[in-house]
């Protein structure tokens, strides 16, 4: 289904991701597969964000409650505008903090499935500062989910080996970009309320 052997691990140079490896990962995502990849903190689970069935696979793999929204990675403000109503305040924050660990919660546009928003009508988006995590939405041409690559209750993984230990062959592809830094997750700021509200304090201090 995915064009990759189930559970395949592909080594990718993190500072200069190979376009061929990214194209392979994008093909997996396009076919409804789930790809684990490194971010600036932990490894994440990527699915094509507008593919309902693929997003449901992420929930099933993690054992994640369906009432929890899924944050998305984009590669630009233009891509963010395809899934969210980007306000002037969001543009200003994006200019100051993207790429980086600030997730902006905005009103979702119609293409975003309820599996992503958990019925809230909002969606959290950001541009990652990790070269692989930033390049993956570009390769796909669409936003990618990015919850941490661990089952519910497990510690977020900082290596591809830890991801494989969690999921074995349950994933379609793992992009091994070496060890990630760990640390604090992204700060989540809800811009759909006034004044804006910090939903999760993380790496970016506001």
N, C-alpha and C positions, 0 to 999 in steps of 0.2 A: 504493500500500500504506500509506503513512504519513500521508496527508493533508497533505503539504507537498511542494513542488517539490524534487526532489533537488538538494542543494547550496544551498538557500535560506539567506540570511543575514538574521536579524531583529535589529534594533537594540533593546536593552533597557536602560532606565535602571538602573544597578547598585544605586543606593541605595534605589530604590522600584520593584521589578520590576512591570511591568504584568500583572495577572491574566490578561488575554486572551492575552498572549504565553506565559505559563506554561502556560495551558490548551492552547495549540497544541502546545507542546513535549511536554506530557504525552500528548496524543493520538498524537503521533509515536512516543513510547516505548511506549505501550500497543499499538501496531500492529506492534511489533518493530523499530522504527527506531533509529538512533543519532544522538544530539544532542551537539554540542560546546557547552560552556558554561564561563564563567569561575569560578575558585575564588579563594581568597585568595592563591594563589601563581601557578599556571599555569592554562591551559585544560585541561579534562578531556573524556574521551569517555564520554558517558552512554548506558547501555542499561538496560532494566528488568532488575534483578538476578536475578529469578526466572524469566526467559525464557531458556532454554538457547540457542536459536537466536540471539537478539539478543546474548547474551554472546559467542557464537562469532564473530559479526560483528566485535565489538570486537577480538578476538584476530587475526582475519584482517586487519583494517585496519592494526593496529599491527605485524603480523609478530611478535607476542609469543609466546614459548614457552608451550605449554599447561601446563607444569609450574610456572608462576608464578601464585600466587593473585591475585585481583582484590579490591582494597579497595572498600568500599561506603560511600556517604553515606546517612544517615538523618536524620529531622527531630526525633527525640525518643528518650528511653530506651525508651518504649513500642514504637516501631518497631524499635529495636535488639533488643528482647526477642522480636520475631517471627522473627528470623533467627539469634539467638545466645542462649546461656545466660549471662545477665548476672549476674555475681557481686557480692557486697557490695563487694569491692575495686574492681570496675569502676564501680559506682555512685558510689563516693567520688571516683574519678579523673574521672569524667564531670562530676560537680557542680563540680569545681575547674577543669576545662580545656575543657569544651564550652560553647558552640561554640568550636572552635579546632583547632589543628593537632596533635592527638593521636589516633592510630588505636589502638584497643584490639583485640587479637586474642583471640577467645573461642571456645569450643566452638560449632560451628555446629548449628543445628536442622535437622530433616529437610527443610523446604522449599528449602533452599539447594542449588542444583545443583552437581555436581562441577566444572563449568566455572568456577565462582567459587572453590571451595576448593582446586582442583588436587589433589583427593583427600586433603587433609590432615586433613579433619574440623574445620577451624577457619575462622573468617572474621574479617576486620578491618573494624571499623565506626567511624565518627565523625560528628559534626555539624559542618559547615563554618560558618565565621564570615562567609562571603561571602553577601550576601542572595539572590543568584540560585541559588547552589549549595545553600543551605539551603532555599529555597522549592521547588526542583524535586521532591524526594521527597514533599513535602506535596501538590503538584499531582498527582503520579502516585498517591499513596497507597501507595507501596511504595519500598523502597531502590533506589538508582541507582548503577551502577558509576561509578568516577571515576579511571581511569588517565590519565596525562597524554596530551594530544592530539597525539602525535607518533609517527611510525614508529620502530621499534626502531633505536637509534643516533642518532636526531635530537635536537636540542635541544628541551626542553619549550617550547611557545609561550606568549607573554604577550599576544598579540593575536589577534583573529579572523582578520585578514588572513594571519597566519602559519599558522593552522589550515587555511584555504582553500588556501594555497600547498602545504601537505603533501598534502591529500586531495582537493582539487578538488570534483567532484560526488559523491565517494564517500560523503559524509555526507548524511543526510536533512535536517538543520537545524543551523545554527550560531546560537547566541544570542550576539550581539555586545554585551558589557557593557563595552567599552572595554579599555584596557590593564590587566593585572594586575600585582601587585607583584613577582612572581618570588621569588627568595630560596630559603630552605631548604624542603624538603617537610615533610610531617607526620612527627612522631616515631612510630614503630611499636613498641608495647609488647605483648609476648606474655604474657597472663595465664593461659595454660593450663599453665604450668610454675611451679615453686616453687624458688627465688624467681623473680618475674617477670623477663623478659629483654628488653632493648632490642634489637630486630631492625634498626632504622634510627634513628640519631640525627638528629633534624631540628629544627624550630623550637621545640619544647617541651623544655626541659631537665628531666630527672628525676633 
